[in-house]
Amino acid sequence: MHMTVHTLEAIEEEVDDVADQLEQAIRDAYVLPFSVRTGPVGCFWAAAGSGFGRVPRVVYQVCF
């Protein structure tokens, strides 16, 4: 299962509304609560340009 809960491009004013919609979708799907074990954090890099080297483009955390 993959679920993106936050992106750096998210419009801050819309985050709460998106979270509410996600919660409603989970309730509608009758998904029971579950635990998630978290693992290492990693990222996909992007060139920063202008001599700044690399910057994280996507930051993720492995869950199992």
N, C-alpha and C positions, 0 to 999 in steps of 0.2 A: 504494500500500500504506500502510496506517495501522497503527501498533503503539504502544499506550500502554505505556510501560515504567515509569512511576512516576506516582502521583497523590498529592496532599497528604492524601487521606483513607485512604491505605494503612495497614494495621496493620503496624507495623515488624516484628513477629515473623513475619509471613506473606510478606514481600518475598522472602526467599531461596527459599521453597517455590514461590512463583509464578514466579520466574526459572528454577528447575529444571524446572518443568512447561512453560514456554515453550521452553526449550532442547530438551526431549524432543519436543515437538510439531514443532519445526523439523526435528529429526533424522528423525522419522517421516514427514515430508512430503518428504524427500529434497531439501531446499533446499541448494544449494551455497553456500559463503561468497561474499559480495559486498561491494563497497565502497559507502559512502554519502557523498556530498558534503553538507556541512551549509551552511545559509544563515542568514538572519537569525533572531533570537529575537523573539517577540512574546508578547502575552498578551490574554486576554479579561478585562475589568474587572468588578468587582462593587462596589456601594455598600457602604461600610464602616459607615455609620450613626454616630451619636453625634458628628458633626462631624469624623470622620477622613477624609472624602473617599472616594477609591476605593482598592481593594486588588486585586491580581491574583487572579482566580478560577482561571484556567487559564494556564499558561506553556507555550509550544510553541516548537519550532525547526523551521524549514523544511528539508527534506532533498530532494535530487534526485540 
